[in-house]
Amino acid sequence: MLDFIYYPVSFILWCWHKVFGFVFGADNAITWILAIIFLTFTVRGIMFKPFVNQVRSMKKMQEFAPELKKIQKKYANDRQRQAAEMQKLQKEHGVNPLGSCLPMLLQIPVFIGLNWVLRAFSINPNPGQQKTENYFFDQAGVDSYNNAKLFGVNIGDAIHNSTMLGGHGGGWHWNVAPVAIPLMILASILTHLTARHSAQRQNLNPESVTSQTQMMQRLTMYIFPLGVLVFGAFFPIGLLFYWLANNGWTLMQQRLVYTRIDKEEAEKKAEAAEKRNALAPRPGAKPKPGQKPAQSQKKPTEDTAAADGKPEGQNNTGSKAGSPHRFPQQGQRPQNGATQKRKKPSQGSKNSGPKGSGQKRR
């Protein structure tokens, strides 16, 4: 039914088993463990680009988080309108909410496929007959997996072989516990550290943190690791190594991508600051080559003043010549001897005429 998942997973596992089989031997448990780990790295390497897009999408959502809060507050009583406005805002900023879930969704088929492929090595559809193949593996590959032991325990065994998860036989196998329990604890710790690192990144912008975000952070930091610790008893040892490799890759990938994005943002801010400083005028700075100086306003001559019908001294009432800002300037005060002040007539000369002047003509 899910052969389109099982065959690709089986093929990648087969390739890496061949590679490490030349070094450690085909029946060695180290060969199978490294094949499972590098299967995980191969799948995560394919999903590296979607993960980077997920981080950038989350960064953009943090930037317009205040606008989302305004929409939630404005349309608190209209859920349909609120969802439409939020979707419109996300579209304007080029953010796809499903894009942030894509890497996680792609890991689910891989986990299901690997779980079934590893369990199918020991499941014989024809009881009483020897199992001859398992997808891309032939009978030699099947026998190699079933004979590979780590500290005396087969890597396909689990503490409890639950039939709901593809196990067979049922019952508890406590001889597997000394190997499986340390792997379960380590996988749980890595799950917590990965979720904690992601939560610290989200909390850098307090405006983007909502009650739903806080609830999801608690869920991923505490409930998920507890689930790995409990349900790890139902997973074969090989699948526990997949979980360890997957969480270790995620933790290192987050640190690498976050550092890279922070560096890009710092470079963009530095370039923007340099452009602003380059365009800003500096006091006392000389004009750049090719830059035109400010044109000064020429002082009107006698000919131009006569053409306008004004005396020469009355034409300069606008702005001072050569002023770069062209502020209105006050007129110059007349100097002594240049013009005569109008004297106030004396009281005796109010009705004076030719007869009352009392002055003799010379």
C-alpha positions as CSV (number, residue, x, y, z in Angstrom):
1,M,0.0,0.0,0.0
2,L,2.8,2.4,0.9
3,D,5.4,0.9,-1.3
4,F,6.1,4.3,-2.9
5,I,7.5,5.2,0.6
6,Y,9.1,1.9,1.5
7,Y,11.1,1.4,-1.7
8,P,12.9,4.8,-1.7
9,V,13.8,4.4,2.0
10,S,15.0,0.9,1.4
11,F,17.1,1.9,-1.5
12,I,18.9,4.7,0.4
13,L,19.5,2.3,3.3
14,W,20.8,-0.3,0.9
15,C,23.3,2.2,-0.7
16,W,24.8,3.3,2.6
17,H,25.0,-0.3,3.8
18,K,27.0,-1.2,0.8
19,V,29.3,1.8,1.4
20,F,30.1,1.0,5.1
21,G,30.0,-2.7,4.4
22,F,33.3,-2.4,2.6
23,V,34.9,-0.9,5.7
24,F,33.4,-2.7,8.7
25,G,31.8,-5.8,7.1
26,A,28.3,-6.4,6.0
27,D,27.2,-8.3,9.1
28,N,28.6,-5.8,11.6
29,A,26.1,-3.8,13.7
30,I,28.2,-0.6,13.2
31,T,27.6,-0.9,9.5
32,W,23.9,-1.0,9.9
33,I,23.9,1.8,12.5
34,L,25.9,4.1,10.3
35,A,23.7,3.2,7.3
36,I,20.6,4.3,9.3
37,I,22.3,7.5,10.5
38,F,23.4,8.5,7.0
39,L,20.0,7.6,5.6
40,T,18.7,10.3,8.1
41,F,21.4,12.8,7.0
42,T,20.5,12.1,3.3
43,V,16.8,12.8,3.9
44,R,17.5,15.9,6.0
45,G,20.0,17.2,3.4
46,I,17.2,17.0,0.8
47,M,15.0,19.0,3.1
48,F,17.6,21.7,3.9
49,K,16.2,24.2,1.5
50,P,12.6,23.9,2.8
51,F,14.0,24.3,6.3
52,V,15.7,27.6,5.4
53,N,12.5,28.8,3.8
54,Q,10.7,27.9,7.0
55,V,13.1,29.9,9.1
56,R,12.8,33.0,6.8
57,S,9.0,32.6,6.9
58,M,9.0,32.6,10.7
59,K,11.2,35.6,10.7
60,K,8.8,37.6,8.5
61,M,5.9,36.6,10.6
62,Q,7.7,37.9,13.7
63,E,8.2,41.3,11.9
64,F,4.5,41.9,11.2
65,A,3.3,40.2,14.4
66,P,2.0,43.6,15.8
67,E,-0.2,43.9,12.8
68,L,-1.6,40.4,13.4
69,K,-2.4,41.3,17.0
70,K,-4.3,44.4,15.8
71,I,-6.4,42.3,13.4
72,Q,-7.1,39.7,16.1
73,K,-8.2,42.5,18.5
74,K,-10.2,44.3,15.9
75,Y,-12.1,41.3,14.7
76,A,-12.3,39.4,17.9
77,N,-16.0,38.7,17.5
78,D,-15.8,37.8,13.8
79,R,-13.6,34.7,13.4
80,Q,-14.3,34.4,9.7
81,R,-13.4,38.0,8.9
82,Q,-10.3,37.7,11.2
83,A,-9.1,34.6,9.3
84,A,-9.6,36.4,6.0
85,E,-7.7,39.5,7.1
86,M,-4.9,37.5,8.5
87,Q,-4.6,35.5,5.3
88,K,-4.6,38.7,3.3
89,L,-1.8,40.2,5.5
90,Q,0.3,37.0,5.1
91,K,-0.1,37.1,1.4
92,E,1.0,40.7,1.2
93,H,4.2,39.9,3.1
94,G,4.8,36.7,1.0
95,V,4.4,34.3,3.9
96,N,3.0,30.8,3.4
97,P,1.8,29.4,6.8
98,L,2.0,25.8,5.4
99,G,5.6,26.4,4.4
100,S,6.7,26.4,8.0
101,C,5.1,22.9,8.5
102,L,6.6,21.3,5.4
103,P,9.9,20.0,6.8
104,M,8.1,18.4,9.7
105,L,5.4,16.8,7.4
106,L,8.1,15.4,5.1
107,Q,9.8,13.6,8.0
108,I,6.7,11.6,8.9
109,P,6.7,9.4,5.8
110,V,10.4,8.7,6.3
111,F,9.8,7.7,9.9
112,I,7.0,5.4,8.9
113,G,8.9,3.9,6.0
114,L,12.1,3.2,8.0
115,N,10.0,1.7,10.9
116,W,8.4,-0.7,8.5
117,V,11.5,-1.6,6.5
118,L,13.5,-2.4,9.7
119,R,10.7,-4.5,11.1
120,A,10.1,-6.3,7.8
121,F,13.6,-7.9,8.0
122,S,12.3,-10.2,10.7
123,I,8.7,-10.6,9.5
124,N,8.2,-13.6,7.2
125,P,5.0,-13.5,5.2
126,N,5.3,-17.3,4.6
127,P,5.7,-19.1,7.9
128,G,8.0,-22.1,7.8
129,Q,9.9,-20.7,4.8
130,Q,13.1,-18.6,4.8
131,K,12.7,-14.9,4.0
132,T,14.4,-14.2,0.8
133,E,14.0,-10.4,0.2
134,N,13.0,-7.2,1.8
135,Y,12.4,-4.6,-0.9
136,F,15.9,-3.7,-2.2
137,F,17.6,-6.2,0.0
138,D,18.2,-9.8,-1.1
139,Q,18.4,-12.8,1.2
140,A,22.0,-12.0,2.1
141,G,21.0,-8.5,3.2
142,V,18.1,-10.0,5.3
143,D,20.4,-12.5,7.0
144,S,23.0,-9.8,7.6
145,Y,20.5,-7.5,9.4
146,N,19.1,-10.4,11.5
147,N,22.6,-11.5,12.6
148,A,23.8,-7.9,13.5
149,K,24.1,-7.5,17.3
150,L,25.0,-4.6,19.5
151,F,26.2,-5.6,22.9
152,G,24.6,-9.0,22.3
153,V,21.2,-7.5,21.3
154,N,19.8,-7.5,17.8
155,I,19.3,-4.0,16.4
156,G,15.8,-5.0,15.2
157,D,14.6,-5.8,18.7
158,A,12.6,-3.5,21.0
159,I,11.7,-3.6,24.7
160,H,8.1,-4.4,23.7
161,N,7.2,-5.5,20.2
162,S,3.8,-3.9,19.9
163,T,1.7,-5.2,17.0
164,M,0.2,-1.7,16.6
165,L,3.6,-0.3,15.6
166,G,4.4,-3.2,13.2
167,G,6.0,-5.5,15.8
168,H,5.4,-9.3,15.9
169,G,5.5,-11.8,18.7
170,G,4.5,-9.2,21.4
171,G,5.7,-9.4,25.0
172,W,8.4,-7.7,26.8
173,H,12.1,-8.2,26.1
174,W,14.0,-6.9,29.1
175,N,17.3,-8.0,27.8
176,V,17.0,-5.1,25.3
177,A,16.5,-2.5,28.0
178,P,20.2,-2.0,28.9
179,V,20.9,-0.9,25.3
180,A,17.6,0.8,24.5
181,I,17.0,2.9,27.7
182,P,20.2,5.0,27.4
183,L,19.3,5.7,23.7
184,M,15.8,6.7,24.8
185,I,17.1,9.1,27.4
186,L,19.6,10.6,25.0
187,A,16.9,11.0,22.3
188,S,14.6,12.7,24.8
189,I,17.3,15.2,25.9
190,L,18.1,16.1,22.3
191,T,14.4,16.6,21.6
192,H,14.2,19.0,24.5
193,L,17.3,20.9,23.5
194,T,16.1,21.3,19.9
195,A,12.7,22.6,21.0
196,R,14.3,24.9,23.6
197,H,16.7,26.4,21.1
198,S,13.8,27.1,18.7
199,A,11.8,28.7,21.5
200,Q,14.6,31.0,22.5
201,R,14.8,32.2,19.0
202,Q,11.1,33.0,18.9
203,N,11.2,34.8,22.2
204,L,13.7,37.4,20.9
205,N,10.7,39.3,19.6
206,P,8.3,39.6,22.5
207,E,5.6,41.1,20.3
208,S,5.3,37.9,18.3
209,V,4.8,35.7,21.4
210,T,1.1,34.9,22.0
211,S,-0.6,32.6,24.4
212,Q,-0.9,29.9,21.7
213,T,2.9,30.2,21.0
214,Q,3.7,29.8,24.6
215,M,1.5,26.7,24.8
216,M,3.2,25.2,21.8
217,Q,6.6,25.9,23.2
218,R,5.7,24.1,26.5
219,L,4.3,21.2,24.4
220,T,7.5,20.8,22.3
221,M,9.9,21.3,25.2
222,Y,8.3,19.0,27.8
223,I,5.5,16.8,26.4
224,F,7.4,15.7,23.2
225,P,10.6,14.6,25.0
226,L,8.4,12.7,27.6
227,G,6.7,11.0,24.7
228,V,10.0,9.9,23.2
229,L,11.1,8.6,26.6
230,V,7.9,6.6,27.0
231,F,7.1,5.4,23.5
232,G,10.8,4.6,22.8
233,A,10.2,1.3,24.5
234,F,8.1,0.2,21.5
235,F,10.7,1.2,18.8
236,P,13.5,-1.1,17.6
237,I,17.0,0.0,18.4
238,G,17.7,0.9,14.8
239,L,14.8,3.3,14.9
240,L,16.1,4.9,18.1
241,F,19.4,5.6,16.3
242,Y,17.3,7.3,13.6
243,W,15.7,9.5,16.2
244,L,19.1,10.4,17.7
245,A,20.6,11.3,14.3
246,N,17.5,13.3,13.3
247,N,17.4,15.5,16.5
248,G,21.2,16.0,16.4
249,W,21.0,17.2,12.8
250,T,18.1,19.5,13.6
251,L,19.9,21.1,16.5
252,M,23.1,21.7,14.5
253,Q,21.1,22.9,11.5
254,Q,19.2,25.4,13.5
255,R,22.4,26.9,14.9
256,L,24.0,27.1,11.5
257,V,21.0,28.6,9.7
258,Y,20.1,31.1,12.5
259,T,23.7,32.3,12.6
260,R,23.8,32.7,8.8
261,I,20.5,34.7,8.7
262,D,21.6,37.0,11.6
263,K,24.8,37.7,9.7
264,E,22.9,38.5,6.5
265,E,20.7,40.9,8.4
266,A,23.6,42.6,10.1
267,E,25.3,43.1,6.7
268,K,22.1,44.6,5.3
269,K,21.8,47.0,8.2
270,A,25.5,48.0,7.8
271,E,25.0,48.7,4.0
272,A,21.9,50.8,4.7
273,A,23.8,52.8,7.3
274,E,26.7,53.4,4.9
275,K,24.3,54.6,2.1
276,R,22.7,57.0,4.5
277,N,26.0,58.4,5.7
278,A,27.2,58.7,2.1
279,L,24.2,60.7,1.0
280,A,24.1,62.9,4.1
281,P,25.7,66.4,3.6
282,R,28.8,67.1,5.8
283,P,29.6,70.6,7.1
284,G,32.5,72.2,5.3
285,A,32.7,69.4,2.7
286,K,33.7,70.4,-0.8
287,P,31.2,69.5,-3.6
288,K,31.8,66.3,-5.4
289,P,33.3,66.3,-8.9
290,G,30.5,67.0,-11.4
291,Q,28.2,68.5,-8.8
292,K,26.9,72.0,-9.8
293,P,27.5,74.7,-7.2
294,A,24.6,76.9,-6.0
295,Q,23.9,79.7,-8.4
296,S,24.2,83.2,-6.9
297,Q,21.7,85.9,-7.7
298,K,23.4,88.8,-9.6
299,K,23.0,92.4,-8.2
300,P,21.0,94.5,-10.6
301,T,22.9,97.2,-12.4
302,E,21.9,100.8,-13.2
303,D,20.6,99.8,-16.7
304,T,18.3,97.1,-15.4
305,A,17.1,99.3,-12.5
306,A,16.3,102.1,-15.0
307,A,14.4,99.6,-17.2
308,D,12.3,98.6,-14.2
309,G,11.6,102.2,-13.4
310,K,13.2,102.0,-9.9
311,P,16.2,103.7,-8.5
312,E,19.3,101.6,-8.1
313,G,19.1,101.4,-4.3
314,Q,15.4,100.2,-4.2
315,N,15.8,97.2,-6.4
316,N,17.5,94.9,-3.9
317,T,14.6,94.3,-1.5
318,G,14.1,90.5,-2.1
319,S,17.0,88.4,-1.2
320,K,20.7,89.1,-0.7
321,A,22.8,88.3,-3.7
322,G,24.9,85.2,-3.2
323,S,22.9,83.9,-0.3
324,P,22.4,80.1,-0.8
325,H,19.3,80.0,1.3
326,R,17.7,83.1,-0.3
327,F,16.5,84.5,3.0
328,P,15.1,88.1,2.8
329,Q,17.7,90.5,4.0
330,Q,17.2,93.9,5.6
331,G,18.1,97.0,3.6
332,Q,21.3,98.8,4.2
333,R,21.1,101.9,6.4
334,P,22.1,105.1,4.7
335,Q,25.5,106.4,5.6
336,N,26.3,110.0,6.8
337,G,26.2,112.5,3.9
338,A,24.6,110.0,1.5
339,T,21.1,111.2,2.2
340,Q,19.6,114.0,4.2
341,K,17.3,113.3,7.1
342,R,13.9,115.1,7.0
343,K,13.9,117.6,9.8
344,K,10.9,118.3,11.9
345,P,9.5,121.8,11.2
346,S,9.8,124.3,14.1
347,Q,6.8,125.8,15.8
348,G,7.5,129.3,14.3
349,S,7.4,128.1,10.8
350,K,3.9,126.5,11.0
351,N,2.2,129.2,9.1
352,S,5.3,130.8,7.7
353,G,5.2,132.2,4.2
354,P,7.2,134.6,2.1
355,K,6.2,137.4,4.4
356,G,6.6,135.7,7.8
357,S,9.8,133.9,7.1
358,G,11.8,136.8,8.5
359,Q,14.7,135.8,6.4
360,K,16.4,138.1,3.9
361,R,17.1,137.0,0.5
362,R,20.6,137.1,-0.4
